Amino acid sequence: MGSVAGTDSHTASGYVGAAIVGSSITLSFKDFTTAAEGEALEAFLTINGNMAKRPMALGLLPATSGAFDLSVPPGTDISLFNTLVIRPVGSEDPVATASVP
């Protein structure tokens, strides 16, 4: 599992794990929490956290705390990505990142 860490002045914590069943990939969040409560957050798979290098949008986070899952689009080669970036919708500034296991 990868650890979630807040960026800059943002606080966030928790863990992210990948489950691969056949051709289906799911990222599972555990003990996730962020101080960015009340904001709609979206997640992206990235290469080294760089949003300019082919980020893969995973959609909105269903919660700002607790345990939940995000589906990875079918056909995605998850081995090409090593960092998950979480940011408010419409913002360029991430609130958290995590290593992709």
N, C-alpha and C positions, 0 to 999 in steps of 0.2 A: 504494500500500500504506500502511496505517496502522501506526504504531509502537506496540508494546506497552510499557507503563510500569508499574512497581510502584507500589503505593499505600501511603501512610503508611510503616511500617517494613519493608514487603515489597519484595523485589527481583524484578524480572521484566523480560524484554526479548524482542525478536523483532519480527516483522512479520505483519500480517494483510491479505490481499487477498480481493476478492470476484470470483467467476467466475459469470457469468450465461449459461446456455446454454438457450435456449428459455424454459420456465417454471421451470427448475431453477436454484437458487442455492446455491453452496457457498462457505463461508469457508475459505480456505487459510492455514494458519499456516506460517511459515518461520523457522528459527533461533530457535524459541521456547524459553525457559527460565524457570524460576521457582524460588525457594528453597522454595516450598511443596510440595516433593517428599514423597511418602508420603501426601499428602492427596488424597481424591477431589475434583476441581474441576469446577465446572459453569459454563457460559457463558450469558449473556443479551444480547440486543440491547436497547438502551435509548435513551431520549431524554435526552441530556446526562448519562448515568450515573445518572439518577434511577430507582430501583427502584419507586417509587410510581406512575410514569406508564407504564402498559401495557408492562411488560417482556415480551420474547418469549424463552421458554426454548429453548435450543438443545441442552440435554442435557449429559452428562458429556464432559469432554475425554478423549480416548483415551490421552493421554500428558502428562507434565509437561515434556517437552523434545523438541526436534527439529521435524520437519515432519509435519503431519497436516491433515485436512480435517474440517469440520463442515457438515452439511447444514442449510439453512434450511428450515423447514416450507413445504410447497407453498402458494401463494397469498399469501405474505408480501410486502408492499410494502416492500422494504428501504430505500427512499428516506425512509421515515418515521423511521428510526433512525440515530443518528450515533455512538453509543458502545457498544462491547462491554465488558461487565463480567464478570470472572472471579472466582469466589469458592469457598471450600470448601463442600461440600454441607452444608446445615443452618446455615450461618453467614450473618450479615447483613453481614459485613465483607469487602469485596473485597480480593483480593491483587494484582489488575492490571486495567488498563483499556486500551483501544485505540480509536483513531478508526476508524470504519467507512468504507472508501473508497467 
